[in-house]
Amino acid sequence: MKTAEILLSYMDSLQEIIHIVDSYIERGMEIMRNIKRWLERIIDYVEKGIDALVESVGGRRKQVEDHLTEDYLFV
């Protein structure tokens, strides 16, 4: 009988530890989701800034090349 009580107390302690670890894992996952969201926002902001800078300087080179046809190429 005493062995069963000891075993049950160990199992209760183990269950408490597992519950605590699980809550830390859940909190970590929530933090990682928030970090991902913030990084996506930062990347969008930087992309918009780069696009605005490229447009203000004259656009992307590929767009300029698309406008050039063989009619305009003189050698």
All heavy atoms as a GROMACS GRO file, in nm:
protein
  624
    1MET      N    1   0.082  -0.119   0.000
    1MET     CA    2   0.000   0.000   0.000
    1MET      C    3   0.087   0.126   0.000
    1MET      O    4   0.058   0.221  -0.071
    1MET     CB    5  -0.090  -0.005   0.124
    1MET     CG    6  -0.190   0.104   0.126
    1MET     SD    7  -0.315   0.074   0.003
    1MET     CE    8  -0.445   0.169   0.066
    2LYS      N    9   0.192   0.125   0.077
    2LYS     CA   10   0.280   0.241   0.086
    2LYS      C   11   0.351   0.262  -0.048
    2LYS      O   12   0.370   0.377  -0.090
    2LYS     CB   13   0.381   0.220   0.199
    2LYS     CG   14   0.463   0.341   0.224
    2LYS     CD   15   0.523   0.333   0.363
    2LYS     CE   16   0.604   0.455   0.388
    2LYS     NZ   17   0.540   0.551   0.474
    3THR      N   18   0.386   0.154  -0.116
    3THR     CA   19   0.452   0.164  -0.247
    3THR      C   20   0.358   0.229  -0.348
    3THR      O   21   0.401   0.313  -0.429
    3THR     CB   22   0.493   0.024  -0.296
    3THR    OG1   23   0.568  -0.043  -0.196
    3THR    CG2   24   0.576   0.033  -0.422
    4ALA      N   25   0.233   0.195  -0.344
    4ALA     CA   26   0.135   0.254  -0.436
    4ALA      C   27   0.121   0.404  -0.411
    4ALA      O   28   0.110   0.483  -0.506
    4ALA     CB   29   0.001   0.183  -0.422
    5GLU      N   30   0.121   0.445  -0.285
    5GLU     CA   31   0.110   0.587  -0.253
    5GLU      C   32   0.233   0.664  -0.302
    5GLU      O   33   0.221   0.775  -0.355
    5GLU     CB   34   0.093   0.605  -0.102
    5GLU     CG   35  -0.042   0.560  -0.050
    5GLU     CD   36  -0.051   0.572   0.101
    5GLU    OE1   37   0.036   0.637   0.163
    5GLU    OE2   38  -0.149   0.519   0.156
    6ILE      N   39   0.349   0.604  -0.284
    6ILE     CA   40   0.473   0.668  -0.332
    6ILE      C   41   0.469   0.680  -0.483
    6ILE      O   42   0.501   0.785  -0.540
    6ILE     CB   43   0.597   0.588  -0.284
    6ILE    CG1   44   0.611   0.597  -0.133
    6ILE    CG2   45   0.722   0.639  -0.353
    6ILE    CD1   46   0.720   0.507  -0.075
    7LEU      N   47   0.427   0.572  -0.549
    7LEU     CA   48   0.418   0.573  -0.695
    7LEU      C   49   0.318   0.678  -0.743
    7LEU      O   50   0.346   0.752  -0.839
    7LEU     CB   51   0.380   0.433  -0.745
    7LEU     CG   52   0.377   0.414  -0.896
    7LEU    CD1   53   0.515   0.441  -0.954
    7LEU    CD2   54   0.332   0.274  -0.930
    8LEU      N   55   0.205   0.689  -0.679
    8LEU     CA   56   0.105   0.788  -0.716
    8LEU      C   57   0.156   0.931  -0.693
    8LEU      O   58   0.130   1.021  -0.773
    8LEU     CB   59  -0.025   0.766  -0.638
    8LEU     CG   60  -0.110   0.649  -0.686
    8LEU    CD1   61  -0.231   0.630  -0.593
    8LEU    CD2   62  -0.157   0.669  -0.828
    9SER      N   63   0.229   0.952  -0.585
    9SER     CA   64   0.283   1.086  -0.561
    9SER      C   65   0.387   1.122  -0.668
    9SER      O   66   0.392   1.236  -0.713
    9SER     CB   67   0.343   1.096  -0.421
    9SER     OG   68   0.460   1.018  -0.410
   10TYR      N   69   0.471   1.025  -0.708
   10TYR     CA   70   0.566   1.050  -0.816
   10TYR      C   71   0.495   1.080  -0.948
   10TYR      O   72   0.535   1.168  -1.023
   10TYR     CB   73   0.661   0.931  -0.836
   10TYR     CG   74   0.772   0.923  -0.734
   10TYR    CD1   75   0.805   0.801  -0.676
   10TYR    CD2   76   0.844   1.035  -0.696
   10TYR    CE1   77   0.907   0.791  -0.583
   10TYR    CE2   78   0.945   1.028  -0.603
   10TYR     CZ   79   0.976   0.905  -0.546
   10TYR     OH   80   1.077   0.897  -0.454
   11MET      N   81   0.388   1.006  -0.974
   11MET     CA   82   0.312   1.029  -1.097
   11MET      C   83   0.246   1.166  -1.096
   11MET      O   84   0.242   1.234  -1.199
   11MET     CB   85   0.208   0.917  -1.116
   11MET     CG   86   0.272   0.784  -1.150
   11MET     SD   87   0.152   0.651  -1.161
   11MET     CE   88   0.065   0.694  -1.307
   12ASP      N   89   0.196   1.209  -0.980
   12ASP     CA   90   0.138   1.343  -0.970
   12ASP      C   91   0.243   1.451  -0.994
   12ASP      O   92   0.218   1.550  -1.064
   12ASP     CB   93   0.073   1.363  -0.833
   12ASP     CG   94  -0.056   1.284  -0.816
   12ASP    OD1   95  -0.115   1.246  -0.920
   12ASP    OD2   96  -0.096   1.262  -0.700
   13SER      N   97   0.361   1.431  -0.936
   13SER     CA   98   0.470   1.527  -0.957
   13SER      C   99   0.511   1.531  -1.103
   13SER      O  100   0.534   1.639  -1.160
   13SER     CB  101   0.591   1.489  -0.871
   13SER     OG  102   0.559   1.490  -0.735
   14LEU      N  103   0.521   1.414  -1.164
   14LEU     CA  104   0.557   1.406  -1.305
   14LEU      C  105   0.452   1.474  -1.392
   14LEU      O  106   0.485   1.547  -1.487
   14LEU     CB  107   0.576   1.260  -1.347
   14LEU     CG  108   0.620   1.235  -1.490
   14LEU    CD1  109   0.757   1.296  -1.516
   14LEU    CD2  110   0.622   1.086  -1.519
   15GLN      N  111   0.325   1.454  -1.360
   15GLN     CA  112   0.218   1.518  -1.436
   15GLN      C  113   0.225   1.670  -1.422
   15GLN      O  114   0.204   1.743  -1.519
   15GLN     CB  115   0.082   1.466  -1.387
   15GLN     CG  116  -0.033   1.516  -1.471
   15GLN     CD  117  -0.165   1.455  -1.428
   15GLN    OE1  118  -0.175   1.393  -1.322
   15GLN    NE2  119  -0.267   1.474  -1.510
   16GLU      N  120   0.258   1.720  -1.304
   16GLU     CA  121   0.273   1.864  -1.283
   16GLU      C  122   0.387   1.918  -1.369
   16GLU      O  123   0.374   2.023  -1.433
   16GLU     CB  124   0.304   1.893  -1.136
   16GLU     CG  125   0.190   1.952  -1.060
   16GLU     CD  126   0.232   1.980  -0.917
   16GLU    OE1  127   0.310   2.076  -0.895
   16GLU    OE2  128   0.185   1.907  -0.829
   17ILE      N  129   0.500   1.847  -1.368
   17ILE     CA  130   0.616   1.890  -1.447
   17ILE      C  131   0.581   1.891  -1.595
   17ILE      O  132   0.614   1.986  -1.668
   17ILE     CB  133   0.738   1.799  -1.418
   17ILE    CG1  134   0.786   1.822  -1.275
   17ILE    CG2  135   0.849   1.824  -1.517
   17ILE    CD1  136   0.889   1.723  -1.227
   18ILE      N  137   0.514   1.788  -1.643
   18ILE     CA  138   0.475   1.780  -1.784
   18ILE      C  139   0.380   1.895  -1.819
   18ILE      O  140   0.392   1.957  -1.925
   18ILE     CB  141   0.413   1.643  -1.816
   18ILE    CG1  142   0.522   1.536  -1.812
   18ILE    CG2  143   0.344   1.645  -1.953
   18ILE    CD1  144   0.470   1.395  -1.827
   19HIS      N  145   0.289   1.927  -1.729
   19HIS     CA  146   0.196   2.038  -1.752
   19HIS      C  147   0.271   2.171  -1.762
   19HIS      O  148   0.242   2.254  -1.850
   19HIS     CB  149   0.092   2.043  -1.641
   19HIS     CG  150  -0.005   2.156  -1.655
   19HIS    ND1  151  -0.100   2.159  -1.756
   19HIS    CD2  152  -0.021   2.270  -1.583
   19HIS    CE1  153  -0.170   2.271  -1.745
   19HIS    NE2  154  -0.124   2.340  -1.642
   20ILE      N  155   0.370   2.191  -1.675
   20ILE     CA  156   0.450   2.314  -1.678
   20ILE      C  157   0.529   2.323  -1.807
   20ILE      O  158   0.532   2.428  -1.874
   20ILE     CB  159   0.543   2.320  -1.555
   20ILE    CG1  160   0.459   2.340  -1.429
   20ILE    CG2  161   0.646   2.430  -1.570
   20ILE    CD1  162   0.536   2.324  -1.299
   21VAL      N  163   0.592   2.212  -1.846
   21VAL     CA  164   0.670   2.211  -1.971
   21VAL      C  165   0.579   2.238  -2.090
   21VAL      O  166   0.614   2.316  -2.181
   21VAL     CB  167   0.745   2.077  -1.987
   21VAL    CG1  168   0.804   2.062  -2.126
   21VAL    CG2  169   0.854   2.063  -1.882
   22ASP      N  170   0.461   2.179  -2.090
   22ASP     CA  171   0.365   2.200  -2.199
   22ASP      C  172   0.324   2.347  -2.207
   22ASP      O  173   0.314   2.404  -2.316
   22ASP     CB  174   0.243   2.111  -2.178
   22ASP     CG  175   0.145   2.122  -2.293
   22ASP    OD1  176   0.187   2.104  -2.410
   22ASP    OD2  177   0.025   2.149  -2.266
   23SER      N  178   0.303   2.410  -2.092
   23SER     CA  179   0.264   2.551  -2.094
   23SER      C  180   0.378   2.638  -2.148
   23SER      O  181   0.354   2.734  -2.221
   23SER     CB  182   0.221   2.598  -1.955
   23SER     OG  183   0.330   2.597  -1.866
   24TYR      N  184   0.504   2.603  -2.113
   24TYR     CA  185   0.617   2.677  -2.168
   24TYR      C  186   0.628   2.659  -2.319
   24TYR      O  187   0.658   2.753  -2.392
   24TYR     CB  188   0.749   2.634  -2.101
   24TYR     CG  189   0.769   2.692  -1.963
   24TYR    CD1  190   0.807   2.611  -1.857
   24TYR    CD2  191   0.752   2.828  -1.938
   24TYR    CE1  192   0.827   2.662  -1.730
   24TYR    CE2  193   0.772   2.881  -1.812
   24TYR     CZ  194   0.809   2.798  -1.708
   24TYR     OH  195   0.828   2.850  -1.583
   25ILE      N  196   0.604   2.539  -2.365
   25ILE     CA  197   0.609   2.512  -2.510
   25ILE      C  198   0.501   2.592  -2.581
   25ILE      O  199   0.526   2.653  -2.686
   25ILE     CB  200   0.597   2.361  -2.538
   25ILE    CG1  201   0.724   2.290  -2.492
   25ILE    CG2  202   0.572   2.335  -2.686
   25ILE    CD1  203   0.717   2.139  -2.498
   26GLU      N  204   0.380   2.592  -2.526
   26GLU     CA  205   0.270   2.670  -2.587
   26GLU      C  206   0.304   2.818  -2.591
   26GLU      O  207   0.282   2.885  -2.691
   26GLU     CB  208   0.140   2.648  -2.509
   26GLU     CG  209   0.078   2.513  -2.531
   26GLU     CD  210   0.030   2.494  -2.675
   26GLU    OE1  211  -0.020   2.590  -2.736
   26GLU    OE2  212   0.044   2.382  -2.726
   27ARG      N  213   0.360   2.869  -2.484
   27ARG     CA  214   0.398   3.012  -2.479
   27ARG      C  215   0.508   3.041  -2.580
   27ARG      O  216   0.505   3.144  -2.648
   27ARG     CB  217   0.445   3.047  -2.336
   27ARG     CG  218   0.485   3.189  -2.321
   27ARG     CD  219   0.366   3.281  -2.326
   27ARG     NE  220   0.414   3.417  -2.303
   27ARG     CZ  221   0.371   3.521  -2.369
   27ARG    NH1  222   0.275   3.508  -2.457
   27ARG    NH2  223   0.421   3.640  -2.345
   28GLY      N  224   0.604   2.950  -2.592
   28GLY     CA  225   0.710   2.966  -2.691
   28GLY      C  226   0.657   2.967  -2.832
   28GLY      O  227   0.700   3.047  -2.916
   29MET      N  228   0.561   2.880  -2.860
   29MET     CA  229   0.501   2.877  -2.994
   29MET      C  230   0.426   3.007  -3.022
   29MET      O  231   0.431   3.059  -3.133
   29MET     CB  232   0.408   2.755  -3.006
   29MET     CG  233   0.485   2.625  -3.013
   29MET     SD  234   0.379   2.478  -3.009
   29MET     CE  235   0.281   2.500  -3.154
   30GLU      N  236   0.357   3.059  -2.922
   30GLU     CA  237   0.285   3.186  -2.938
   30GLU      C  238   0.384   3.300  -2.967
   30GLU      O  239   0.361   3.383  -3.055
   30GLU     CB  240   0.205   3.216  -2.812
   30GLU     CG  241   0.124   3.342  -2.818
   30GLU     CD  242   0.048   3.367  -2.689
   30GLU    OE1  243   0.015   3.270  -2.619
   30GLU    OE2  244   0.022   3.485  -2.659
   31ILE      N  245   0.495   3.301  -2.895
   31ILE     CA  246   0.597   3.404  -2.917
   31ILE      C  247   0.654   3.392  -3.058
   31ILE      O  248   0.674   3.492  -3.127
   31ILE     CB  249   0.707   3.394  -2.810
   31ILE    CG1  250   0.651   3.438  -2.674
   31ILE    CG2  251   0.829   3.476  -2.848
   31ILE    CD1  252   0.742   3.411  -2.557
   32MET      N  253   0.681   3.270  -3.102
   32MET     CA  254   0.735   3.249  -3.237
   32MET      C  255   0.636   3.294  -3.345
   32MET      O  256   0.675   3.350  -3.447
   32MET     CB  257   0.772   3.102  -3.260
   32MET     CG  258   0.894   3.060  -3.184
   32MET     SD  259   1.036   3.155  -3.237
   32MET     CE  260   1.159   3.098  -3.126
   33ARG      N  261   0.507   3.270  -3.324
   33ARG     CA  262   0.406   3.318  -3.419
   33ARG      C  263   0.407   3.470  -3.426
   33ARG      O  264   0.397   3.528  -3.535
   33ARG     CB  265   0.268   3.267  -3.380
   33ARG     CG  266   0.243   3.124  -3.417
   33ARG     CD  267   0.097   3.083  -3.393
   33ARG     NE  268   0.095   2.946  -3.346
   33ARG     CZ  269   0.069   2.908  -3.221
   33ARG    NH1  270   0.034   2.995  -3.130
   33ARG    NH2  271   0.074   2.781  -3.187
   34ASN      N  272   0.419   3.534  -3.311
   34ASN     CA  273   0.425   3.681  -3.309
   34ASN      C  274   0.550   3.732  -3.378
   34ASN      O  275   0.545   3.831  -3.453
   34ASN     CB  276   0.420   3.734  -3.165
   34ASN     CG  277   0.284   3.717  -3.103
   34ASN    OD1  278   0.184   3.706  -3.173
   34ASN    ND2  279   0.279   3.714  -2.972
   35ILE      N  280   0.662   3.666  -3.355
   35ILE     CA  281   0.787   3.705  -3.421
   35ILE      C  282   0.772   3.689  -3.572
   35ILE      O  283   0.814   3.777  -3.649
   35ILE     CB  284   0.904   3.621  -3.367
   35ILE    CG1  285   0.937   3.661  -3.224
   35ILE    CG2  286   1.027   3.635  -3.456
   35ILE    CD1  287   1.037   3.572  -3.155
   36LYS      N  288   0.712   3.580  -3.615
   36LYS     CA  289   0.691   3.558  -3.759
   36LYS      C  290   0.605   3.670  -3.818
   36LYS      O  291   0.636   3.723  -3.925
   36LYS     CB  292   0.625   3.422  -3.782
   36LYS     CG  293   0.601   3.392  -3.927
   36LYS     CD  294   0.527   3.260  -3.946
   36LYS     CE  295   0.496   3.241  -4.092
   36LYS     NZ  296   0.394   3.142  -4.116
   37ARG      N  297   0.498   3.705  -3.748
   37ARG     CA  298   0.410   3.812  -3.796
   37ARG      C  299   0.487   3.944  -3.808
   37ARG      O  300   0.475   4.015  -3.908
   37ARG     CB  301   0.293   3.829  -3.700
   37ARG     CG  302   0.160   3.808  -3.769
   37ARG     CD  303   0.043   3.825  -3.674
   37ARG     NE  304   0.021   3.697  -3.606
   37ARG     CZ  305   0.007   3.682  -3.475
   37ARG    NH1  306   0.009   3.784  -3.395
   37ARG    NH2  307  -0.012   3.562  -3.423
   38TRP      N  308   0.567   3.976  -3.708
   38TRP     CA  309   0.645   4.100  -3.711
   38TRP      C  310   0.748   4.098  -3.823
   38TRP      O  311   0.768   4.198  -3.892
   38TRP     CB  312   0.714   4.123  -3.576
   38TRP     CG  313   0.622   4.189  -3.478
   38TRP    CD1  314   0.555   4.128  -3.377
   38TRP    CD2  315   0.585   4.326  -3.474
   38TRP    NE1  316   0.478   4.220  -3.309
   38TRP    CE2  317   0.495   4.342  -3.366
   38TRP    CE3  318   0.619   4.437  -3.549
   38TRP    CZ2  319   0.439   4.465  -3.333
   38TRP    CZ3  320   0.563   4.559  -3.516
   38TRP    CH2  321   0.474   4.572  -3.410
   39LEU      N  322   0.815   3.984  -3.842
   39LEU     CA  323   0.913   3.975  -3.950
   39LEU      C  324   0.847   3.989  -4.087
   39LEU      O  325   0.903   4.052  -4.177
   39LEU     CB  326   0.989   3.842  -3.942
   39LEU     CG  327   1.092   3.832  -3.829
   39LEU    CD1  328   1.152   3.693  -3.823
   39LEU    CD2  329   1.200   3.937  -3.845
   40GLU      N  330   0.728   3.932  -4.103
   40GLU     CA  331   0.656   3.948  -4.230
   40GLU      C  332   0.622   4.095  -4.254
   40GLU      O  333   0.634   4.145  -4.366
   40GLU     CB  334   0.530   3.863  -4.230
   40GLU     CG  335   0.557   3.714  -4.244
   40GLU     CD  336   0.433   3.629  -4.225
   40GLU    OE1  337   0.328   3.680  -4.177
   40GLU    OE2  338   0.440   3.510  -4.259
   41ARG      N  339   0.582   4.164  -4.148
   41ARG     CA  340   0.552   4.308  -4.162
   41ARG      C  341   0.677   4.386  -4.197
   41ARG      O  342   0.674   4.477  -4.281
   41ARG     CB  343   0.492   4.362  -4.032
   41ARG     CG  344   0.353   4.315  -4.006
   41ARG     CD  345   0.301   4.370  -3.876
   41ARG     NE  346   0.171   4.313  -3.842
   41ARG     CZ  347   0.112   4.330  -3.726
   41ARG    NH1  348   0.170   4.401  -3.631
   41ARG    NH2  349  -0.005   4.276  -3.703
   42ILE      N  350   0.788   4.354  -4.133
   42ILE     CA  351   0.914   4.423  -4.161
   42ILE      C  352   0.956   4.399  -4.305
   42ILE      O  353   0.997   4.492  -4.376
   42ILE     CB  354   1.024   4.378  -4.062
   42ILE    CG1  355   0.994   4.431  -3.923
   42ILE    CG2  356   1.162   4.422  -4.108
   42ILE    CD1  357   1.081   4.371  -3.813
   43ILE      N  358   0.945   4.274  -4.352
   43ILE     CA  359   0.983   4.242  -4.490
   43ILE      C  360   0.894   4.317  -4.588
   43ILE      O  361   0.943   4.371  -4.688
   43ILE     CB  362   0.979   4.090  -4.513
   43ILE    CG1  363   1.093   4.023  -4.436
   43ILE    CG2  364   0.986   4.056  -4.660
   43ILE    CD1  365   1.087   3.872  -4.433
   44ASP      N  366   0.764   4.322  -4.561
   44ASP     CA  367   0.673   4.398  -4.648
   44ASP      C  368   0.713   4.545  -4.652
   44ASP      O  369   0.715   4.607  -4.759
   44ASP     CB  370   0.528   4.386  -4.599
   44ASP     CG  371   0.462   4.259  -4.644
   44ASP    OD1  372   0.515   4.192  -4.735
   44ASP    OD2  373   0.354   4.226  -4.588
   45TYR      N  374   0.743   4.601  -4.537
   45TYR     CA  375   0.782   4.743  -4.529
   45TYR      C  376   0.910   4.767  -4.609
   45TYR      O  377   0.919   4.864  -4.686
   45TYR     CB  378   0.801   4.781  -4.382
   45TYR     CG  379   0.839   4.924  -4.361
   45TYR    CD1  380   0.745   5.026  -4.375
   45TYR    CD2  381   0.969   4.960  -4.328
   45TYR    CE1  382   0.779   5.158  -4.355
   45TYR    CE2  383   1.004   5.091  -4.308
   45TYR     CZ  384   0.909   5.190  -4.322
   45TYR     OH  385   0.944   5.321  -4.303
   46VAL      N  386   1.009   4.679  -4.594
   46VAL     CA  387   1.134   4.695  -4.666
   46VAL      C  388   1.112   4.678  -4.816
   46VAL      O  389   1.168   4.753  -4.898
   46VAL     CB  390   1.240   4.595  -4.614
   46VAL    CG1  391   1.363   4.591  -4.703
   46VAL    CG2  392   1.280   4.630  -4.471
   47GLU      N  393   1.030   4.580  -4.856
   47GLU     CA  394   1.000   4.560  -4.999
   47GLU      C  395   0.935   4.684  -5.058
   47GLU      O  396   0.971   4.727  -5.169
   47GLU     CB  397   0.909   4.439  -5.018
   47GLU     CG  398   0.980   4.306  -5.008
   47GLU     CD  399   0.884   4.190  -5.024
   47GLU    OE1  400   0.759   4.210  -5.026
   47GLU    OE2  401   0.932   4.077  -5.036
   48LYS      N  402   0.840   4.742  -4.987
   48LYS     CA  403   0.774   4.863  -5.036
   48LYS      C  404   0.874   4.978  -5.049
   48LYS      O  405   0.870   5.054  -5.145
   48LYS     CB  406   0.658   4.902  -4.945
   48LYS     CG  407   0.540   4.809  -4.956
   48LYS     CD  408   0.431   4.846  -4.858
   48LYS     CE  409   0.317   4.746  -4.864
   48LYS     NZ  410   0.214   4.773  -4.764
   49GLY      N  411   0.964   4.989  -4.951
   49GLY     CA  412   1.066   5.093  -4.956
   49GLY      C  413   1.160   5.074  -5.074
   49GLY      O  414   1.194   5.170  -5.145
   50ILE      N  415   1.201   4.950  -5.098
   50ILE     CA  416   1.289   4.922  -5.212
   50ILE      C  417   1.218   4.949  -5.343
   50ILE      O  418   1.275   5.010  -5.434
   50ILE     CB  419   1.340   4.777  -5.205
   50ILE    CG1  420   1.438   4.760  -5.089
   50ILE    CG2  421   1.406   4.736  -5.336
   50ILE    CD1  422   1.479   4.617  -5.062
   51ASP      N  423   1.092   4.907  -5.354
   51ASP     CA  424   1.016   4.934  -5.476
   51ASP      C  425   1.002   5.084  -5.501
   51ASP      O  426   1.016   5.131  -5.614
   51ASP     CB  427   0.878   4.867  -5.469
   51ASP     CG  428   0.886   4.716  -5.484
   51ASP    OD1  429   0.989   4.666  -5.534
   51ASP    OD2  430   0.789   4.648  -5.445
   52ALA      N  431   0.973   5.159  -5.394
   52ALA     CA  432   0.960   5.304  -5.409
   52ALA      C  433   1.093   5.366  -5.451
   52ALA      O  434   1.097   5.455  -5.538
   52ALA     CB  435   0.912   5.366  -5.278
   53LEU      N  436   1.202   5.319  -5.393
   53LEU     CA  437   1.334   5.371  -5.429
   53LEU      C  438   1.368   5.338  -5.574
   53LEU      O  439   1.415   5.424  -5.648
   53LEU     CB  440   1.441   5.312  -5.336
   53LEU     CG  441   1.585   5.351  -5.367
   53LEU    CD1  442   1.604   5.500  -5.342
   53LEU    CD2  443   1.681   5.271  -5.281
   54VAL      N  444   1.340   5.216  -5.616
   54VAL     CA  445   1.370   5.175  -5.754
   54VAL      C  446   1.285   5.256  -5.852
   54VAL      O  447   1.335   5.302  -5.955
   54VAL     CB  448   1.345   5.024  -5.772
   54VAL    CG1  449   1.345   4.984  -5.918
   54VAL    CG2  450   1.451   4.944  -5.696
   55GLU      N  451   1.160   5.277  -5.819
   55GLU     CA  452   1.073   5.356  -5.907
   55GLU      C  453   1.121   5.500  -5.915
   55GLU      O  454   1.116   5.562  -6.021
   55GLU     CB  455   0.928   5.351  -5.858
   55GLU     CG  456   0.862   5.218  -5.882
   55GLU     CD  457   0.853   5.180  -6.028
   55GLU    OE1  458   0.823   5.269  -6.112
   55GLU    OE2  459   0.879   5.063  -6.060
   56SER      N  460   1.169   5.556  -5.805
   56SER     CA  461   1.214   5.694  -5.808
   56SER      C  462   1.345   5.711  -5.885
   56SER      O  463   1.374   5.819  -5.934
   56SER     CB  464   1.231   5.747  -5.666
   56SER     OG  465   1.340   5.684  -5.601
   57VAL      N  466   1.422   5.604  -5.896
   57VAL     CA  467   1.548   5.611  -5.968
   57VAL      C  468   1.529   5.580  -6.116
   57VAL      O  469   1.617   5.606  -6.196
   57VAL     CB  470   1.652   5.514  -5.905
   57VAL    CG1  471   1.784   5.519  -5.976
   57VAL    CG2  472   1.671   5.544  -5.760
   58GLY      N  473   1.416   5.528  -6.153
   58GLY     CA  474   1.393   5.504  -6.295
   58GLY      C  475   1.340   5.366  -6.326
   58GLY      O  476   1.331   5.327  -6.442
   59GLY      N  477   1.304   5.290  -6.230
   59GLY     CA  478   1.246   5.160  -6.254
   59GLY      C  479   1.350   5.050  -6.264
   59GLY      O  480   1.470   5.073  -6.262
   60ARG      N  481   1.300   4.932  -6.277
   60ARG     CA  482   1.389   4.816  -6.286
   60ARG      C  483   1.445   4.804  -6.427
   60ARG      O  484   1.382   4.841  -6.524
   60ARG     CB  485   1.312   4.689  -6.249
   60ARG     CG  486   1.258   4.693  -6.108
   60ARG     CD  487   1.235   4.554  -6.053
   60ARG     NE  488   1.175   4.558  -5.922
   60ARG     CZ  489   1.244   4.572  -5.809
   60ARG    NH1  490   1.373   4.584  -5.811
   60ARG    NH2  491   1.181   4.575  -5.693
   61ARG      N  492   1.562   4.749  -6.437
   61ARG     CA  493   1.630   4.737  -6.565
   61ARG      C  494   1.549   4.652  -6.663
   61ARG      O  495   1.544   4.680  -6.781
   61ARG     CB  496   1.768   4.678  -6.546
   61ARG     CG  497   1.850   4.674  -6.670
   61ARG     CD  498   1.997   4.652  -6.635
   61ARG     NE  499   2.080   4.650  -6.750
   61ARG     CZ  500   2.129   4.758  -6.812
   61ARG    NH1  501   2.097   4.875  -6.766
   61ARG    NH2  502   2.206   4.747  -6.917
   62LYS      N  503   1.486   4.547  -6.614
   62LYS     CA  504   1.409   4.459  -6.701
   62LYS      C  505   1.296   4.536  -6.769
   62LYS      O  506   1.266   4.514  -6.885
   62LYS     CB  507   1.353   4.341  -6.623
   62LYS     CG  508   1.282   4.242  -6.710
   62LYS     CD  509   1.243   4.119  -6.634
   62LYS     CE  510   1.179   4.023  -6.734
   62LYS     NZ  511   1.147   3.897  -6.682
   63GLN      N  512   1.234   4.629  -6.698
   63GLN     CA  513   1.127   4.708  -6.757
   63GLN      C  514   1.181   4.794  -6.871
   63GLN      O  515   1.115   4.810  -6.973
   63GLN     CB  516   1.062   4.797  -6.652
   63GLN     CG  517   0.984   4.721  -6.548
   63GLN     CD  518   0.935   4.810  -6.437
   63GLN    OE1  519   0.979   4.924  -6.423
   63GLN    NE2  520   0.844   4.758  -6.356
   64VAL      N  521   1.301   4.848  -6.855
   64VAL     CA  522   1.361   4.928  -6.961
   64VAL      C  523   1.391   4.840  -7.081
   64VAL      O  524   1.366   4.877  -7.196
   64VAL     CB  525   1.490   4.998  -6.910
   64VAL    CG1  526   1.562   5.066  -7.024
   64VAL    CG2  527   1.456   5.095  -6.799
   65GLU      N  528   1.442   4.720  -7.058
   65GLU     CA  529   1.474   4.628  -7.167
   65GLU      C  530   1.349   4.582  -7.241
   65GLU      O  531   1.351   4.556  -7.360
   65GLU     CB  532   1.552   4.508  -7.114
   65GLU     CG  533   1.692   4.543  -7.067
   65GLU     CD  534   1.761   4.427  -6.998
   65GLU    OE1  535   1.696   4.321  -6.980
   65GLU    OE2  536   1.878   4.443  -6.962
   66ASP      N  537   1.238   4.571  -7.170
   66ASP     CA  538   1.113   4.530  -7.234
   66ASP      C  539   1.065   4.635  -7.335
   66ASP      O  540   1.003   4.602  -7.435
   66ASP     CB  541   1.004   4.507  -7.130
   66ASP     CG  542   1.028   4.380  -7.049
   66ASP    OD1  543   1.109   4.295  -7.095
   66ASP    OD2  544   0.967   4.366  -6.941
   67HIS      N  545   1.095   4.762  -7.308
   67HIS     CA  546   1.051   4.868  -7.398
   67HIS      C  547   1.139   4.876  -7.523
   67HIS      O  548   1.098   4.935  -7.623
   67HIS     CB  549   1.050   5.003  -7.324
   67HIS     CG  550   0.949   5.007  -7.215
   67HIS    ND1  551   0.814   5.008  -7.239
   67HIS    CD2  552   0.962   5.010  -7.080
   67HIS    CE1  553   0.748   5.012  -7.124
   67HIS    NE2  554   0.837   5.012  -7.026
   68LEU      N  555   1.257   4.823  -7.513
   68LEU     CA  556   1.346   4.827  -7.630
   68LEU      C  557   1.312   4.711  -7.723
   68LEU      O  558   1.312   4.597  -7.683
   68LEU     CB  559   1.493   4.816  -7.585
   68LEU     CG  560   1.546   4.931  -7.500
   68LEU    CD1  561   1.689   4.902  -7.461
   68LEU    CD2  562   1.540   5.063  -7.576
   69THR      N  563   1.281   4.744  -7.844
   69THR     CA  564   1.257   4.640  -7.943
   69THR      C  565   1.365   4.650  -8.048
   69THR      O  566   1.450   4.738  -8.045
   69THR     CB  567   1.118   4.659  -8.009
   69THR    OG1  568   1.116   4.786  -8.074
   69THR    CG2  569   1.008   4.649  -7.906
   70GLU      N  570   1.361   4.564  -8.144
   70GLU     CA  571   1.464   4.563  -8.248
   70GLU      C  572   1.459   4.689  -8.333
   70GLU      O  573   1.559   4.727  -8.394
   70GLU     CB  574   1.449   4.438  -8.335
   70GLU     CG  575   1.484   4.311  -8.259
   70GLU     CD  576   1.479   4.190  -8.349
   70GLU    OE1  577   1.487   4.203  -8.472
   70GLU    OE2  578   1.467   4.080  -8.294
   71ASP      N  579   1.346   4.755  -8.339
   71ASP     CA  580   1.333   4.878  -8.416
   71ASP      C  581   1.424   4.989  -8.362
   71ASP      O  582   1.469   5.075  -8.434
   71ASP     CB  583   1.189   4.929  -8.418
   71ASP     CG  584   1.096   4.831  -8.484
   71ASP    OD1  585   1.145   4.749  -8.566
   71ASP    OD2  586   0.975   4.835  -8.453
   72TYR      N  587   1.449   4.984  -8.232
   72TYR     CA  588   1.526   5.089  -8.170
   72TYR      C  589   1.675   5.056  -8.160
   72TYR      O  590   1.753   5.138  -8.116
   72TYR     CB  591   1.473   5.118  -8.030
   72TYR     CG  592   1.333   5.174  -8.032
   72TYR    CD1  593   1.227   5.095  -7.988
   72TYR    CD2  594   1.309   5.301  -8.076
   72TYR    CE1  595   1.097   5.146  -7.991
   72TYR    CE2  596   1.181   5.352  -8.079
   72TYR     CZ  597   1.075   5.274  -8.036
   72TYR     OH  598   0.949   5.324  -8.038
   73LEU      N  599   1.711   4.934  -8.195
   73LEU     CA  600   1.852   4.894  -8.182
   73LEU      C  601   1.923   4.923  -8.315
   73LEU      O  602   1.897   4.862  -8.416
   73LEU     CB  603   1.862   4.746  -8.147
   73LEU     CG  604   1.803   4.707  -8.011
   73LEU    CD1  605   1.816   4.556  -7.991
   73LEU    CD2  606   1.875   4.780  -7.899
   74PHE      N  607   2.012   5.019  -8.310
   74PHE     CA  608   2.092   5.054  -8.428
   74PHE      C  609   2.236   5.019  -8.398
   74PHE      O  610   2.289   5.053  -8.294
   74PHE     CB  611   2.081   5.203  -8.461
   74PHE     CG  612   1.942   5.242  -8.498
   74PHE    CD1  613   1.862   5.312  -8.409
   74PHE    CD2  614   1.893   5.210  -8.622
   74PHE    CE1  615   1.735   5.350  -8.442
   74PHE    CE2  616   1.764   5.248  -8.658
   74PHE     CZ  617   1.684   5.317  -8.567
   75VAL      N  618   2.300   4.957  -8.495
   75VAL     CA  619   2.440   4.922  -8.476
   75VAL      C  620   2.523   4.993  -8.581
   75VAL      O  621   2.489   5.006  -8.693
   75VAL     CB  622   2.461   4.769  -8.486
   75VAL    CG1  623   2.608   4.736  -8.467
   75VAL    CG2  624   2.376   4.701  -8.381
   0.00000   0.00000   0.00000
